[in-house]
């Protein structure tokens, strides 16, 4: 195999140089040269391809399309986010804020898997004693899981080849380094090359690998963006560090659907699954209060009922505030303009604060009608009934548009005892679920009349 030599490449223009400099000599950008490895081209006539094999070309009809075998992790919520379980040779990157529960859920998962398969937990941030103390505190089985403290990727892969684990955890990828590079661990080149070696090992050996990734202060995964392209699945832990609920969301999954959401509760014994998240998010005040309404959101493959709260108050500022938690702030401004234009309800002199209870992020437009209902309820100081469900997209011309999976949302509402639902006409069922009265609307004005008649 040809020996690789060190070069420094510009992240802006791609130019390479034999040594580092503060400024790129081609494009003039500052501090963009990062260390990289460049392999010498193979000799003419030499064999090419991965592992020295000739490329195998087949038609799509000749390719086997058998279902990818999976094995369960022991956590139904984690299996849901992964698409049904772990796939042999897959690489899963999981990120989140410090203290959110990344190491906890992976330690729980590996302790459960170790009772059935060989498993290896590699930590570069903690000692073996710290990992063992956490396992004892969480009352996890400890006699099967093997723990290793190492940060050199070559040593890790050598050990993994000898132990042949079914599942392996690297905690975290920012602490791992390769001896082929001189830069410090956590740098762009070190993260990229270490991840590339781990991905190659996973595909060759069939070992499923979890990579723990640090996040920046903006909440994005630290390191080069190419890291997310190299792995098969990217998971994000969401939730407040001082709160009880944790949400695990898939934003990339080559073996399943994206935007699946797993819900966990943080306890003194680790993360516990929340099999019925709607019941958790609907813990509301006993009496009816203004500015509160329930909507049905769709997360991956299941509906969830969440409470949307609004507080509208007289503003003493030249530019009234528009604050959202769990929703898009720009969409709120647009919907308030629609409310003024087609509902004749001005809010240009009011501060508007919106919150989705439980720390859930609602990323779909089905929340539009519920958001406006909560705003008007707070503005007029008129509470809405506890057994009312509202969802639907609001267009710029004031029309109420249907949303996907309307039938499943209504069934979820009926299961939790809701008696009345205001939905788009396109989502009105031919036969409503038992005990639920469905009111179909086509215009914003019609919806307001039904809400505040």
Kinemage of the C-alpha trace (Angstrom):
@kinemage 1
@onewidth
@group {chain A} dominant
@subgroup {mainchain}
@vectorlist {calphas} color= white
{ca unk a 1} P 0.000 0.000 0.000
{ca unk a 2} L 1.394 3.432 -0.938
{ca unk a 3} L 2.487 5.495 2.053
{ca unk a 4} L 0.345 8.563 2.709
{ca unk a 5} L 2.008 11.927 3.146
{ca unk a 6} L 0.816 14.911 5.130
{ca unk a 7} L -0.525 17.907 3.300
{ca unk a 8} L -2.492 20.985 4.337
{ca unk a 9} L -5.678 21.688 2.449
{ca unk a 10} L -7.744 24.873 2.328
{ca unk a 11} L -11.341 24.367 3.478
{ca unk a 12} L -12.482 27.249 1.252
{ca unk a 13} L -10.930 26.538 -2.163
{ca unk a 14} L -9.476 23.030 -1.748
{ca unk a 15} L -5.877 23.990 -2.604
{ca unk a 16} L -3.162 21.880 -0.931
{ca unk a 17} L 0.244 22.961 0.421
{ca unk a 18} L 3.214 21.020 1.813
{ca unk a 19} L 3.269 23.021 5.084
{ca unk a 20} L 0.895 25.055 7.193
{ca unk a 21} L 0.461 28.811 6.753
{ca unk a 22} L -1.899 31.332 8.280
{ca unk a 23} L -3.230 32.426 4.886
{ca unk a 24} L -4.142 30.349 1.836
{ca unk a 25} L -1.873 31.256 -1.068
{ca unk a 26} L -4.620 30.597 -3.630
{ca unk a 27} L -7.797 32.259 -2.347
{ca unk a 28} L -6.327 34.466 0.377
{ca unk a 29} L -8.568 33.131 3.183
{ca unk a 30} L -7.130 33.193 6.695
{ca unk a 31} L -6.887 30.210 9.084
{ca unk a 32} L -8.426 27.740 6.619
{ca unk a 33} L -5.525 25.275 6.172
{ca unk a 34} L -6.131 21.955 7.933
{ca unk a 35} L -3.944 18.879 8.064
{ca unk a 36} L -4.894 16.001 5.798
{ca unk a 37} L -3.436 12.796 4.416
{ca unk a 38} L -2.849 12.285 0.691
{ca unk a 39} L -2.111 8.780 -0.590
{ca unk a 40} L 0.199 8.351 -3.567
{ca unk a 41} L -1.563 7.240 -6.740
{ca unk a 42} L -1.326 3.457 -7.407
{ca unk a 43} L 0.960 2.292 -10.146
{ca unk a 44} L -0.464 1.931 -13.636
{ca unk a 45} L -2.321 -1.324 -14.040
{ca unk a 46} L -2.567 -1.756 -10.269
{ca unk a 47} L -5.682 -3.036 -8.588
{ca unk a 48} L -8.106 -0.406 -7.350
{ca unk a 49} L -11.189 -0.337 -5.100
{ca unk a 50} L -11.874 -0.977 -1.450
{ca unk a 51} L -9.741 -3.733 0.126
{ca unk a 52} L -7.873 -4.171 -3.170
{ca unk a 53} L -10.767 -5.717 -5.089
{ca unk a 54} L -11.962 -5.018 -8.584
{ca unk a 55} L -15.204 -3.060 -8.831
{ca unk a 56} L -18.264 -5.309 -9.140
{ca unk a 57} L -20.849 -3.959 -11.592
{ca unk a 58} L -24.406 -5.300 -11.696
{ca unk a 59} L -27.793 -4.107 -12.866
{ca unk a 60} L -30.355 -3.022 -10.282
{ca unk a 61} L -32.464 -6.096 -11.074
{ca unk a 62} L -29.555 -8.351 -10.064
{ca unk a 63} L -29.036 -6.668 -6.704
{ca unk a 64} L -30.533 -8.491 -3.730
{ca unk a 65} L -33.206 -6.437 -1.952
{ca unk a 66} L -33.730 -8.642 1.082
{ca unk a 67} L -34.762 -6.889 4.286
{ca unk a 68} L -31.762 -5.643 6.265
{ca unk a 69} L -31.509 -7.828 9.411
{ca unk a 70} L -31.813 -5.907 12.668
{ca unk a 71} L -31.420 -6.789 16.316
{ca unk a 72} L -33.174 -4.997 19.194
{ca unk a 73} L -31.290 -2.783 21.609
{ca unk a 74} L -33.575 -3.502 24.559
{ca unk a 75} L -35.166 -0.034 24.406
{ca unk a 76} L -38.360 0.281 22.371
{ca unk a 77} L -38.023 4.063 22.048
{ca unk a 78} L -34.414 3.811 20.812
{ca unk a 79} L -35.399 1.038 18.389
{ca unk a 80} L -38.205 3.272 17.073
{ca unk a 81} L -35.783 6.113 16.341
{ca unk a 82} L -33.283 3.747 14.709
{ca unk a 83} L -35.998 2.357 12.418
{ca unk a 84} L -36.674 -0.954 14.180
{ca unk a 85} L -33.316 -1.853 15.716
{ca unk a 86} L -29.583 -1.854 15.038
{ca unk a 87} L -28.160 -2.982 11.707
{ca unk a 88} L -24.891 -4.907 11.527
{ca unk a 89} L -22.067 -2.642 10.365
{ca unk a 90} L -24.025 0.576 10.900
{ca unk a 91} L -22.439 3.699 12.370
{ca unk a 92} L -24.676 5.886 14.545
{ca unk a 93} L -23.652 9.398 15.607
{ca unk a 94} L -25.452 10.761 18.672
{ca unk a 95} L -25.081 14.372 19.813
{ca unk a 96} L -26.553 16.642 22.448
{ca unk a 97} L -25.787 19.193 25.140
{ca unk a 98} L -23.511 18.251 28.053
{ca unk a 99} L -25.408 16.348 30.745
{ca unk a 100} L -28.394 15.598 28.501
{ca unk a 101} L -27.972 11.803 28.803
{ca unk a 102} L -25.871 10.596 25.850
{ca unk a 103} L -23.472 8.446 27.869
{ca unk a 104} L -26.279 7.264 30.144
{ca unk a 105} L -28.481 5.864 27.388
{ca unk a 106} L -25.545 4.224 25.595
{ca unk a 107} L -24.297 2.596 28.821
{ca unk a 108} L -27.806 1.290 29.511
{ca unk a 109} L -28.090 0.000 25.943
{ca unk a 110} L -24.724 -1.760 25.945
{ca unk a 111} L -25.310 -3.386 29.323
{ca unk a 112} L -28.549 -4.864 27.938
{ca unk a 113} L -26.954 -5.951 24.656
{ca unk a 114} L -23.946 -7.485 26.452
{ca unk a 115} L -26.204 -10.149 27.959
{ca unk a 116} L -26.839 -11.469 24.411
{ca unk a 117} L -23.825 -10.389 22.327
{ca unk a 118} L -20.247 -9.261 22.824
{ca unk a 119} L -20.100 -5.496 23.477
{ca unk a 120} L -17.272 -3.010 24.026
{ca unk a 121} L -17.490 0.452 25.597
{ca unk a 122} L -14.536 2.671 24.682
{ca unk a 123} L -14.257 5.880 26.691
{ca unk a 124} L -11.780 8.660 26.060
{ca unk a 125} L -13.244 11.110 28.565
{ca unk a 126} L -13.774 8.995 31.682
{ca unk a 127} L -11.872 6.342 33.577
{ca unk a 128} L -13.065 2.765 33.885
{ca unk a 129} L -13.903 3.454 37.539
{ca unk a 130} L -16.225 6.311 36.558
{ca unk a 131} L -18.073 4.122 34.067
{ca unk a 132} L -18.384 1.316 36.635
{ca unk a 133} L -19.682 3.757 39.275
{ca unk a 134} L -22.380 4.998 36.894
{ca unk a 135} L -23.414 1.425 36.057
{ca unk a 136} L -23.744 0.565 39.761
{ca unk a 137} L -25.706 3.742 40.455
{ca unk a 138} L -28.143 2.810 37.669
{ca unk a 139} L -28.389 -0.852 38.828
{ca unk a 140} L -27.233 -2.147 35.448
{ca unk a 141} L -25.837 -5.659 34.825
{ca unk a 142} L -22.054 -5.346 34.864
{ca unk a 143} L -20.645 -8.842 34.439
{ca unk a 144} L -20.737 -8.967 30.622
{ca unk a 145} L -19.862 -5.496 29.302
{ca unk a 146} L -16.179 -4.850 28.557
{ca unk a 147} L -14.794 -1.343 29.115
{ca unk a 148} L -11.680 0.180 27.586
{ca unk a 149} L -10.013 3.552 28.184
{ca unk a 150} L -8.150 4.591 25.035
{ca unk a 151} L -7.913 7.543 22.664
{ca unk a 152} L -5.621 6.194 19.917
{ca unk a 153} L -7.758 4.951 17.030
{ca unk a 154} L -5.167 2.408 15.899
{ca unk a 155} L -5.144 0.767 19.358
{ca unk a 156} L -8.941 0.804 19.502
{ca unk a 157} L -9.333 -0.930 16.144
{ca unk a 158} L -6.630 -3.498 16.998
{ca unk a 159} L -8.445 -4.357 20.221
{ca unk a 160} L -11.809 -4.477 18.452
{ca unk a 161} L -10.469 -6.895 15.847
{ca unk a 162} L -9.294 -9.170 18.644
{ca unk a 163} L -12.473 -8.934 20.769
{ca unk a 164} L -14.900 -8.925 17.783
{ca unk a 165} L -17.765 -7.082 19.545
{ca unk a 166} L -21.259 -7.028 18.084
{ca unk a 167} L -21.708 -3.416 19.251
{ca unk a 168} L -19.106 -0.823 20.201
{ca unk a 169} L -19.410 2.696 21.670
{ca unk a 170} L -16.823 5.456 21.140
{ca unk a 171} L -17.269 8.168 23.789
{ca unk a 172} L -16.452 10.569 22.280
{ca unk a 173} L -15.157 11.017 18.727
{ca unk a 174} L -13.639 14.415 19.620
{ca unk a 175} L -11.180 12.747 22.022
{ca unk a 176} L -9.908 10.184 19.494
{ca unk a 177} L -6.742 10.760 17.480
{ca unk a 178} L -4.749 8.922 14.836
{ca unk a 179} L -0.957 8.607 14.966
{ca unk a 180} L -0.755 9.452 11.262
{ca unk a 181} L -1.533 13.113 11.980
{ca unk a 182} L 0.299 15.568 14.178
{ca unk a 183} L -2.623 17.859 15.040
{ca unk a 184} L -4.354 17.761 18.437
{ca unk a 185} L -7.410 15.545 19.089
{ca unk a 186} L -10.691 17.251 18.277
{ca unk a 187} L -9.314 19.048 15.232
{ca unk a 188} L -10.979 18.840 11.842
{ca unk a 189} L -8.418 16.441 10.387
{ca unk a 190} L -8.294 14.183 13.455
{ca unk a 191} L -12.085 13.843 13.687
{ca unk a 192} L -12.418 13.179 9.966
{ca unk a 193} L -9.633 10.581 9.716
{ca unk a 194} L -10.591 8.801 12.955
{ca unk a 195} L -14.220 8.572 11.879
{ca unk a 196} L -13.193 7.293 8.447
{ca unk a 197} L -11.157 4.473 10.013
{ca unk a 198} L -14.063 3.538 12.299
{ca unk a 199} L -16.557 3.529 9.413
{ca unk a 200} L -14.257 1.306 7.360
{ca unk a 201} L -13.814 -1.080 10.292
{ca unk a 202} L -17.597 -1.228 10.858
{ca unk a 203} L -18.338 -2.077 7.213
{ca unk a 204} L -15.607 -4.718 7.027
{ca unk a 205} L -16.292 -6.428 10.357
{ca unk a 206} L -20.073 -5.982 10.703
{ca unk a 207} L -19.708 -4.308 14.111
{ca unk a 208} L -22.377 -1.701 14.880
{ca unk a 209} L -20.728 1.442 16.265
{ca unk a 210} L -22.157 4.322 18.303
{ca unk a 211} L -20.176 7.571 18.150
{ca unk a 212} L -20.808 10.251 20.784
{ca unk a 213} L -20.338 13.763 19.368
{ca unk a 214} L -19.897 17.065 21.167
{ca unk a 215} L -22.054 20.022 20.132
{ca unk a 216} L -21.226 23.692 19.701
{ca unk a 217} L -22.908 26.504 21.624
{ca unk a 218} L -25.361 26.838 18.706
{ca unk a 219} L -26.426 23.202 19.217
{ca unk a 220} L -24.842 21.760 16.050
{ca unk a 221} L -22.432 18.826 16.113
{ca unk a 222} L -18.864 20.002 16.570
{ca unk a 223} L -16.181 19.135 14.049
{ca unk a 224} L -16.333 18.909 10.253
{ca unk a 225} L -19.750 18.675 8.610
{ca unk a 226} L -18.469 15.719 6.603
{ca unk a 227} L -18.717 13.671 9.814
{ca unk a 228} L -22.527 13.611 9.489
{ca unk a 229} L -22.236 12.523 5.852
{ca unk a 230} L -19.901 9.628 6.680
{ca unk a 231} L -22.145 7.919 9.252
{ca unk a 232} L -25.387 6.031 8.589
{ca unk a 233} L -27.554 7.616 11.285
{ca unk a 234} L -27.472 10.941 13.124
{ca unk a 235} L -29.413 11.285 16.390
{ca unk a 236} L -29.893 14.411 18.504
{ca unk a 237} L -30.816 14.520 22.178
{ca unk a 238} L -33.160 17.398 22.961
{ca unk a 239} L -34.619 18.757 26.180
{ca unk a 240} L -33.705 20.964 29.085
{ca unk a 241} L -30.812 19.704 31.202
{ca unk a 242} L -32.730 20.588 34.383
{ca unk a 243} L -35.989 19.087 33.097
{ca unk a 244} L -37.279 15.528 33.363
{ca unk a 245} L -38.102 14.792 29.727
{ca unk a 246} L -35.579 13.962 27.012
{ca unk a 247} L -36.385 13.670 23.303
{ca unk a 248} L -34.209 11.637 20.945
{ca unk a 249} L -34.723 12.676 17.314
{ca unk a 250} L -33.318 11.113 14.134
{ca unk a 251} L -32.293 13.692 11.520
{ca unk a 252} L -30.578 11.191 9.198
{ca unk a 253} L -31.165 7.459 8.874
{ca unk a 254} L -30.108 5.281 5.964
{ca unk a 255} L -32.029 2.326 7.428
{ca unk a 256} L -35.300 3.982 8.419
{ca unk a 257} L -37.447 7.096 8.499
{ca unk a 258} L -36.161 10.440 9.718
{ca unk a 259} L -37.836 12.778 12.211
{ca unk a 260} L -38.793 9.838 14.415
{ca unk a 261} L -38.993 10.900 18.057
{ca unk a 262} L -38.222 8.814 21.107
{ca unk a 263} L -39.314 10.156 24.496
{ca unk a 264} L -37.499 9.328 27.729
{ca unk a 265} L -37.846 10.412 31.330
{ca unk a 266} L -34.708 11.094 33.380
{ca unk a 267} L -34.847 9.388 36.783
{ca unk a 268} L -32.360 8.506 39.505
{ca unk a 269} L -32.046 5.099 37.800
{ca unk a 270} L -31.254 6.480 34.368
{ca unk a 271} L -33.438 7.078 31.332
{ca unk a 272} L -36.835 5.389 31.333
{ca unk a 273} L -39.012 4.990 28.248
{ca unk a 274} L -42.200 7.030 27.924
{ca unk a 275} L -44.507 4.764 25.935
{ca unk a 276} L -47.432 7.231 25.974
{ca unk a 277} L -45.890 10.707 25.559
{ca unk a 278} L -49.277 12.385 24.972
{ca unk a 279} L -50.269 11.671 28.580
{ca unk a 280} L -47.060 13.340 29.815
{ca unk a 281} L -47.419 16.443 27.652
{ca unk a 282} L -51.082 16.913 28.597
{ca unk a 283} L -50.513 17.434 32.316
{ca unk a 284} L -52.569 20.629 32.484
{ca unk a 285} L -54.151 22.816 35.132
{ca unk a 286} L -57.473 21.557 36.496
{ca unk a 287} L -59.335 24.757 35.659
{ca unk a 288} L -59.636 26.186 32.169
{ca unk a 289} L -57.246 29.094 31.594
{ca unk a 290} L -56.965 31.563 28.685
{ca unk a 291} L -54.223 31.067 26.111
{ca unk a 292} L -54.062 27.260 26.230
{ca unk a 293} L -55.132 24.785 23.544
{ca unk a 294} L -54.195 21.213 22.571
{ca unk a 295} L -53.091 20.211 19.083
{ca unk a 296} L -52.093 16.882 17.522
{ca unk a 297} L -48.613 16.856 15.998
{ca unk a 298} L -47.125 14.070 13.881
{ca unk a 299} L -43.686 12.790 14.840
{ca unk a 300} L -42.235 10.198 12.496
{ca unk a 301} L -44.777 7.378 12.562
{ca unk a 302} L -47.058 8.336 15.449
{ca unk a 303} L -49.257 11.227 16.587
{ca unk a 304} L -48.677 13.124 19.819
{ca unk a 305} L -50.925 15.542 21.653
{ca unk a 306} L -49.148 18.651 22.932
{ca unk a 307} L -50.323 21.816 24.630
{ca unk a 308} L -49.689 25.174 22.945
{ca unk a 309} L -49.671 28.190 25.266
{ca unk a 310} L -49.848 31.873 24.351
{ca unk a 311} L -49.495 35.043 26.397
{ca unk a 312} L -50.569 38.312 24.765
{ca unk a 313} L -49.940 41.519 26.678
{ca unk a 314} L -49.910 45.237 25.892
{ca unk a 315} L -46.517 46.302 24.594
{ca unk a 316} L -44.745 49.443 25.710
{ca unk a 317} L -42.061 49.126 23.048
{ca unk a 318} L -41.876 50.653 19.591
{ca unk a 319} L -41.463 47.143 18.167
{ca unk a 320} L -43.603 44.588 20.073
{ca unk a 321} L -41.830 41.362 20.952
{ca unk a 322} L -42.518 38.035 19.246
{ca unk a 323} L -41.011 35.193 21.306
{ca unk a 324} L -41.449 31.478 20.571
{ca unk a 325} L -40.222 28.336 22.346
{ca unk a 326} L -40.588 25.175 20.264
{ca unk a 327} L -41.941 26.975 17.175
{ca unk a 328} L -40.663 29.044 14.263
{ca unk a 329} L -40.604 32.736 15.189
{ca unk a 330} L -40.893 33.901 11.573
{ca unk a 331} L -44.010 31.791 11.085
{ca unk a 332} L -45.585 33.398 14.145
{ca unk a 333} L -45.092 36.855 12.622
{ca unk a 334} L -46.663 35.679 9.363
{ca unk a 335} L -49.683 34.133 11.119
{ca unk a 336} L -50.297 37.290 13.150
{ca unk a 337} L -50.430 39.222 9.880
{ca unk a 338} L -52.966 36.717 8.487
{ca unk a 339} L -55.009 37.078 11.678
{ca unk a 340} L -55.126 40.852 11.230
{ca unk a 341} L -55.909 40.737 7.521
{ca unk a 342} L -58.527 37.959 7.484
{ca unk a 343} L -59.715 37.866 11.093
{ca unk a 344} L -59.756 41.634 11.749
{ca unk a 345} L -57.868 41.086 15.029
{ca unk a 346} L -54.818 43.395 15.305
{ca unk a 347} L -51.816 42.556 17.489
{ca unk a 348} L -49.409 45.268 16.318
{ca unk a 349} L -49.451 46.854 19.791
{ca unk a 350} L -49.193 43.577 21.724
{ca unk a 351} L -46.284 41.436 22.909
{ca unk a 352} L -46.889 37.801 21.903
{ca unk a 353} L -45.173 34.902 23.691
{ca unk a 354} L -45.680 31.301 22.487
{ca unk a 355} L -44.593 28.107 24.249
{ca unk a 356} L -44.999 24.396 23.487
{ca unk a 357} L -45.257 22.629 26.840
{ca unk a 358} L -42.736 19.908 27.638
{ca unk a 359} L -39.876 21.223 25.509
{ca unk a 360} L -41.193 19.662 22.301
{ca unk a 361} L -40.251 21.295 19.001
{ca unk a 362} L -43.179 21.354 16.577
{ca unk a 363} L -41.708 21.615 13.096
{ca unk a 364} L -44.875 21.187 11.008
{ca unk a 365} L -47.545 23.621 9.819
{ca unk a 366} L -50.389 21.732 11.514
{ca unk a 367} L -49.822 23.937 14.568
{ca unk a 368} L -50.959 27.111 12.743
{ca unk a 369} L -54.638 27.031 13.691
{ca unk a 370} L -53.920 25.999 17.299
{ca unk a 371} L -51.392 28.822 17.626
{ca unk a 372} L -53.900 31.447 16.485
{ca unk a 373} L -56.581 29.962 18.744
{ca unk a 374} L -54.267 30.279 21.754
{ca unk a 375} L -53.334 33.864 20.797
{ca unk a 376} L -56.977 34.986 20.533
{ca unk a 377} L -57.888 33.145 23.735
{ca unk a 378} L -55.197 35.063 25.637
{ca unk a 379} L -55.974 38.372 23.918
{ca unk a 380} L -59.693 38.179 24.726
{ca unk a 381} L -59.145 36.458 28.092
{ca unk a 382} L -61.523 33.686 27.050
{ca unk a 383} L -60.460 30.132 28.018
{ca unk a 384} L -61.013 27.254 25.608
{ca unk a 385} L -62.506 23.918 26.761
{ca unk a 386} L -60.193 21.211 28.066
{ca unk a 387} L -61.713 18.639 25.712
{ca unk a 388} L -61.094 20.671 22.528
{ca unk a 389} L -58.523 19.683 19.900
{ca unk a 390} L -57.388 22.034 17.122
{ca unk a 391} L -55.025 21.490 14.182
{ca unk a 392} L -54.667 22.723 10.604
{ca unk a 393} L -52.442 24.797 8.332
{ca unk a 394} L -53.397 28.434 7.744
{ca unk a 395} L -52.625 29.902 4.314
{ca unk a 396} L -51.809 33.512 3.513
{ca unk a 397} L -55.260 34.062 1.992
{ca unk a 398} L -56.970 32.833 5.172
{ca unk a 399} L -57.824 29.328 3.967
{ca unk a 400} L -57.471 26.296 6.267
{ca unk a 401} L -55.434 23.618 4.511
{ca unk a 402} L -55.424 19.893 5.374
{ca unk a 403} L -52.393 18.217 6.942
{ca unk a 404} L -51.059 14.644 6.598
{ca unk a 405} L -52.346 11.759 8.758
{ca unk a 406} L -55.482 13.552 9.944
{ca unk a 407} L -57.336 10.313 10.752
{ca unk a 408} L -54.594 9.074 13.075
{ca unk a 409} L -54.495 12.426 14.896
{ca unk a 410} L -58.236 12.268 15.556
{ca unk a 411} L -58.007 8.678 16.809
{ca unk a 412} L -55.270 9.704 19.247
{ca unk a 413} L -57.466 12.565 20.518
{ca unk a 414} L -60.475 10.269 20.987
{ca unk a 415} L -58.293 7.788 22.877
{ca unk a 416} L -57.414 10.515 25.399
{ca unk a 417} L -61.012 11.576 25.964
{ca unk a 418} L -61.346 14.657 23.736
{ca unk a 419} L -64.945 15.447 22.796
{ca unk a 420} L -64.616 18.141 20.118
{ca unk a 421} L -62.137 18.784 17.301
{ca unk a 422} L -61.832 21.677 14.851
{ca unk a 423} L -59.952 20.483 11.786
{ca unk a 424} L -59.559 21.365 8.080
{ca unk a 425} L -62.347 20.130 5.838
{ca unk a 426} L -59.879 17.962 3.948
{ca unk a 427} L -59.143 16.038 7.177
{ca unk a 428} L -62.782 15.500 8.183
{ca unk a 429} L -63.487 11.745 8.330
{ca unk a 430} L -66.581 10.115 6.856
{ca unk a 431} L -67.197 8.608 10.278
{ca unk a 432} L -65.768 10.329 13.342
{ca unk a 433} L -64.173 8.260 16.134
{ca unk a 434} L -66.636 7.328 18.892
{ca unk a 435} L -67.233 10.138 21.364
{ca unk a 436} L -65.544 12.811 19.215
{ca unk a 437} L -67.444 15.563 17.396
{ca unk a 438} L -65.464 16.778 14.372
{ca unk a 439} L -66.101 20.294 13.043
{ca unk a 440} L -64.661 20.901 9.561
{ca unk a 441} L -63.668 24.446 8.555
{ca unk a 442} L -62.382 25.942 5.324
{ca unk a 443} L -61.659 29.582 6.274
{ca unk a 444} L -60.038 31.304 9.225
{ca unk a 445} L -63.174 33.353 9.847
{ca unk a 446} L -65.232 30.168 10.093
{ca unk a 447} L -62.756 28.622 12.521
{ca unk a 448} L -62.854 31.710 14.766
{ca unk a 449} L -66.634 31.581 14.836
{ca unk a 450} L -66.551 27.946 15.946
{ca unk a 451} L -63.882 28.626 18.580
{ca unk a 452} L -65.416 31.735 20.115
{ca unk a 453} L -69.099 31.561 19.279
